[in-house]
Amino acid sequence: MLFKRIRGFFSNDLSIDLGTANTLIYIPGQGIVLNEPSIVAIKEDIKRGTQKITAIGAGAKRVVGRTPGNITTIRPLKDGVIANFAITESMLRFFIQKVHKSKMLRPSPRILICVPCGSTPVERRAIRESATLAGAREVFLIEEAMSAAIGAGLPVDDACGSMVLDIGGGTSEVAVISINGIVYSSSIRIGGDRFDEAIIRYVRSHHGKHIGKPTAEKIKMEIGTAHPGSEVKEIEVIGRDLADGAPLRFTLNSNEIHQAWRELLSGIVSLVKEALEQTPPELGADVATRGIYLTGGGALLKDIDRLIAEETGLPVFIADNPQTCVARGGGRVLEMMGKKGFSAFSLCTVP
């Protein structure tokens, strides 16, 4: 324990957005120092019956869909929570060491991790234990919605309502915040991964082709839209024909992608409407005046703000650098820790 504290003097406090799709790390005074995919490549030795991690993060993402049979790529987190404890620990340890320049001592930082609002005590305990085993000397948890609101610059400490919708890789979360506390929060397991999967299913059923997740992600980013517009974009991709297995070129347009996403978009809109119905009238009036703020990678979906504005009748704004809001918000909490103490913020307790 003493040695761990000594190593702490040579470590930086870290705010970690441990996401299903990407992991971001923020260091107070330095900003975002790491933004890498939450992916791990594992090589299996069939003869010996052993497994070895060969790549983590960006290195692992480069080989997704291109690996031989003895190498698999996995995401150790699913829907924002840990699906593979041991791999998550290894991934966290790798990222923590990567952001520390000193190689003399193994880092032992104090870590603030952002967790989904809907995560259970068991899931939160797993995240805390994984970070501890990865080398953290202290671990604090904060709900993603609160961290996202702080990162977006919303006045969370005021006695007024602020609404934030965070659309991540595994989940979408909405929260109404006032006086450094969450008045209402809810989440749905719809995020960037589900949008990719919807594209894959649509291509299979309507075009008779099979595409991989990297191709689906490319389609999402280039022509995906949450609102059918007058401008129709097209993209040409290559997929495997389901009839004869041959690779063939075909074209998709943005209206097709919107059709593939209808059910998912409806789920997100319903999540927001339910939050507005459950919000106390006074805070609801504040939200109607201030608007709804979008954070997370999903906020970059084309016209997602327009869709929510039309469905709710409220102003909708996309936060600056929405993908980094959660990590930056946690970093802001760390920076203010010495001034106000952690008790000033809505941190999660784990029994």
ZIQUIHU-V41481 format. One record per helix or strand of 2 or more residues. SS is the DSSP state (H for helix, E for strand). FROM is the first residue (numbers start at 1). TO is the last residue. If there is no record, write none. Layout:
ss=SS from=FROM to=TO
ss=SS from=FROM to=TO
This chain:
ss=H from=2 to=8
ss=E from=14 to=18
ss=E from=22 to=27
ss=E from=31 to=37
ss=E from=40 to=45
ss=E from=50 to=56
ss=H from=58 to=61
ss=E from=71 to=74
ss=E from=77 to=78
ss=E from=81 to=82
ss=H from=85 to=98
ss=E from=110 to=115
ss=H from=121 to=133
ss=E from=138 to=143
ss=H from=144 to=151
ss=E from=162 to=167
ss=E from=172 to=178
ss=E from=181 to=188
ss=H from=192 to=207
ss=E from=209 to=210
ss=H from=213 to=223
ss=E from=234 to=241
ss=E from=247 to=253
ss=H from=254 to=278
ss=H from=281 to=290
ss=E from=292 to=295
ss=H from=297 to=300
ss=H from=304 to=312
ss=E from=316 to=318
ss=H from=322 to=340
ss=H from=342 to=344
ss=E from=347 to=348
